[in-house]
Amino acid sequence: MKINKNRLSEWLLALAIIAALVLLVNPMNVIMTSMYAMMLLGLLGLTVITFGAFVWRENYHDEREELHAMKAARLSYFVGGGVLVTAIVVETVNHALDVWLVVALAAMVVTKLIVSSWNQQR
C-alpha cells in the first residue's frame, strides 16, 4: 500500500492535534502547570494552522477525487455539528452552558449558508 506524503502529513498533524487536545483536557490530572498549558496551546494552534494549510491546498486530479473530498467535508460538518449540539444539550441540562459551544455551532451554520449562497450565484 503506497502512502501519499501529503496524506501521511495530514494524518500526523491530525494525531498531533488530538494528542494536544487530550493533554490540554488533562485527564487524571497528570500535570498542568500554567507554563505547560501555554506550551500545549501554542502547539495546538501551530498544528491546527498547519493542518488547515494542508487541507486548503488540496489538489484534485479528477472529479472522483473532488467528490470524495466533498463527501468527507459534508460528513465532517455533520459530525462536528452533532457533537456541538450534543455538548450544548448536556451543558444546558447541567446549567453550565459555555458560550463558545454556541459560537462554534453558529459559525459553522453561518459559514455553510454563506458559502452555499456564494456557490449558487457563481
C-alpha positions, 0 to 999 in steps of 0.5 A: 500500500503506497502512502501519499506524503501529503496524506501521511502529513495530514494524518500526523498533524491530525494525531498531533492535534488530538494528542494536544487536545487530550493533554490540554483536557488533562485527564487524571490530572497528570500535570498542568502547570500554567507554563505547560498549558501555554506550551500545549496551546501554542502547539495546538494552534501551530498544528491546527494552522498547519493542518488547515494549510494542508487541507486548503491546498488540496489538489484534485486530479479528477472529479472522483477525487473532488467528490470524495473530498466533498463527501468527507467535508459534508460528513465532517460538518455533520459530525462536528455539528452533532457533537456541538449540539450534543455538548450544548444539550448536556451543558444546558441540562447541567446549567453550565452552558459555555458560550463558545459551544454556541459560537462554534455551532453558529459559525459553522451554520453561518459559514455553510449558508454563506458559502452555499449562497456564494456557490449558487450565484457563481 
